[in-house]
Amino acid sequence: MSLKNDLVNIVEGKNDATNFAAQLMRIVFKADSANKAKLRQVYPNLVDTVDTFQTSGKQLDLPYDSEEQTKPQIVLTVLNAHIPGCGKPPGLETAGRCYTAYFENEELEQLVFRYDYELKRGTLWHGDYNWEHPLEVCNGCAPITLGEEEDKWLQLVWRVAKCQ
């Protein structure tokens, strides 16, 4: 069965379609653009079906959104190159309105920078300085001595974060 069947039932005024997709489709018909955008992140086919019908009258024949389509996909996984004595790595995931950047050089020194737009604060994690002790970054500077390559990287990601 496809979303088209639910769409046809709704358009024809049949209320016998009580499955989850049909109920959600009724909500999407009434949703504003901001809420449609949120719903599209989880139910792209369903929202596209409604949007297409509302704008052109065309009835798309798309499949129901699957869990695989809507499940968040990993973009980057980085393994810790430091010994256990350097502490537990931060294990960061995407969070709200944040900018996150990763650095690794030939010596396997690893740094992670995150700028939180809501808090207006930059944080640096450095494996050589113990992952468990994040450092506050102010004006692109960290309160530790960095190598030239690390320092240039931090200055760059700070400028990128502040341009948002």
C-alpha angles and dihedrals in degrees: 000000000000137000089256091073091055091046092052091049091051094045091049090050096246110151096189092096101093100154119123095258093052092049091048090047089057089054092049090053088060099037124111120235095265093054091043089056090053092047091047090062090064103025107030097158093048094050092044089052092054095041093050092049092047094049102037109008089239116141110220118208099217126155122247113276110266128216089246091058094049100038112104111255123220115243101184135009118187123191120219111253094190132096119256090257089070090070133243113315116245096253092210124191128187110288130188115289101352136132114216127189133180130209131190127166135193091277089056093246106160128204132175123197125193127182116196109208094197095051092035089224136131123212129191127200116194121186093210091055095047119279091231093065108067116196127221114238117213122186090344094306129115124206091242135071111265129190117252093258093048092046093052090049092050092049090050097049090045090055091047091050093048092051092065 
